[in-house]
Amino acid sequence: MTDTLDTLPTPCLILDRAILRRNVRRITERLKPADVQLRPHLKTAKSVEIGRMATAAFDGRITVSTLAEARYFAAGGFRDILYGVGIVPSKLPAVTAIRREGVNLRIVTDNLPVARAIADAAAAGDSFSVFIEIDSGAGRAGLPFPELPGLVDIGRVLHDAPNVELAGVMTHAGHSYHESTPAGIARVAEQERLAVVTAAETLRAAGLPCPIVSAGSTPTAMHARSFEGVTEMRPGVFVFNDLDQAGIGSCGAGDLALSVMASVIGHYPHRNQLLIDAGALALSKDISAQEFMPKAGYGFIKDAPVKDLAVVACSQEHGFVQADQPLPYDKLPIGSRVRIWPNHACITAAAYDRYHVVDSEESDGRTIVATYDRINGW
Amino acid sequence: MTDTLDTLPTPCLILDRAILRRNVRRITERLKPADVQLRPHLKTAKSVEIGRMATAAFDGRITVSTLAEARYFAAGGFRDILYGVGIVPSKLPAVTAIRREGVNLRIVTDNLPVARAIADAAAAGDSFSVFIEIDSGAGRAGLPFPELPGLVDIGRVLHDAPNVELAGVMTHAGHSYHESTPAGIARVAEQERLAVVTAAETLRAAGLPCPIVSAGSTPTAMHARSFEGVTEMRPGVFVFNDLDQAGIGSCGAGDLALSVMASVIGHYPHRNQLLIDAGALALSKDISAQEFMPKAGYGFIKDAPVKDLAVVACSQEHGFVQADQPLPYDKLPIGSRVRIWPNHACITAAAYDRYHVVDSEESDGRTIVATYDRINGW
């Protein structure tokens, strides 16, 4: 018997494929005319099926955030994979094992001793493809722009090492998540572009190669006014979108492809609340969206019978649902099902081993038309 | 070759079995003299091995928070399992499937329509064992004390149904987590005891059975001054403890059995930070401990070379580590390993499929002496 939204055990993760396809189409239409490749960050989707859909219009390059993802996507046929978290020497043998399968698993550093360790490992016979990471203002990893301290030294150590390809420079404008207008995001996008293009030019001026100039977050990919000098973008959450992205204006309210389905398990009229069977594990404790959407809690209820019905608190397997006005308990009886828009899709999805796929265009949006697996862990 | 803390891939979850055993011994020594059974809430550990250790001195009854846990522990030989999240009718067939394997999987409700649905399902031939949930002040699930609205009606529907056992009453004083002194926790523990014992007496006064009177959280199990009338306690996090428990005084600093091991992946002296490869997924975004330990961030670094070295921010796979004083980068070189005390162990552990077990008494505390699996998902 085919499952539907009425028969799946709760909590579970529901993906609307029609919205996913629209989201992919939108980013494709942004990047294609600018002749920029998409290297989607599949840390969000962690799914071979979704990776294939996201890259269908491009050359198949992808980004991952763990070696477990690298192995999984390699097994799924992807051949150009950037492992986007700063490498440490103890992980090089695992990188080599994947590269020996014919996969160009590329790595990242912003550190001279690590560059030397890569050169040493390469001298022993292993080959590597390495990006240098640039901090374009997010204050996370990378050589801070505009100083770019040590950039050329790191580039030279890598380029001079036998069996090492200096693949290029990469950055991630994570601070775009703290802007809430297209103009604000566009300003961050320009910082991101300027930082990574300047780094590339600095390497080239020193006689070093820099074939790939890689930037990107979902907000900057959506709102950048220029990609000049950038060769690829690495947005991740664009495939699903979430309340956080809606709050900052990266997407519209109809662009959220992912939801958690839960059952109503208790009515508490004396405190105007109800409980659902999706709590801290099913939704995550990420509250990013509250920055620009204070009532988002741990997620808004989709198609709710009252305004701003949200999960306002979570314990491990209980979600507390509340609104400003009296709850219409008759419309949300015990055992009825609700869908929650995730606050931050990347973190919420990580609790699940699969997507239950519906399609609101090709099907009725309630029948499960496919199941996609996911790779979690490290 | 035997793995050690120096060879495991990071991030990973490390469990010190010696501390776990001490934690189990401590709760055993609290409950045994009071003739109270331990029904540990295995939503924290989600491990058959740990479940066996926790119940070794008792009769083997346990609590779980998902049907996936119920199936897993049933397969592991446990025969008296309380599924502690309010049941909905659509889950009854899954409960029955487990019960038919010879497992007394007990369920919970606080709702008359659900009690009637259970009675209806039982009339069709399935048997059930049901607890009525009481809200002793936490404001989560349960009939609120002291009103206990509908308690006897629910009890009577269940007791009168063929094939249904009214197993008793249960409560969880989750508000004990917001006290930070033994006296404060003891006060909550007394509320918890009074609420559930009063509910039991109310049922008995109405001529209904109430064999099991179940209470418990780790703080109240540790600090209750009386268990009179309570027949079992259901603490969960006591097996591991965490910064949250240390902050409220449920345990001491030496009682934390669980840590996340991560690698230092970047140095950022211009902002007095370093990065590790454990972020929002490896640590969780739970910040419960900050209520009484404002500097805990997403976790303190164990055995740190400077005071209050903590993970102060997280993105998906990056943890930002900082302290009030200058970081001694020479003592934390790139590639070196740190262990992070989790803020809230139950939520952190849920990202991992296994525990790497060390033993700081029977072994050197660095050699992996065992691996325990975990059951995640639903």
Interface residues (C-beta under 8 A of the other chain):
Chain A: P9 T10 P11 C12 K43 S65 T66 L67 V85 G86 I87 V88 P89 S90 K91 A94 D110 N111 P113 V114 A117 G139 R140 A141 P144 G174 S263 V264 I265 G266 H267 Y268 H270 R271 L275 D277 A280 L281 A282 S284 K285 D286 I287 S315 Q316 E317 H318 F320 P333 I334 G335 C346 I347 A350 A351 Y352 D353 N376 G377 W378
Chain B: P9 T10 P11 C12 K43 S65 T66 L67 V85 G86 I87 V88 P89 S90 K91 A94 D110 N111 P113 V114 A117 G139 R140 A141 P144 G174 S263 V264 I265 G266 H267 Y268 H270 R271 L275 D277 A280 L281 A282 S284 K285 D286 I287 S315 Q316 E317 H318 F320 P333 I334 G335 C346 I347 A350 A351 Y352 D353 N376 G377 W378
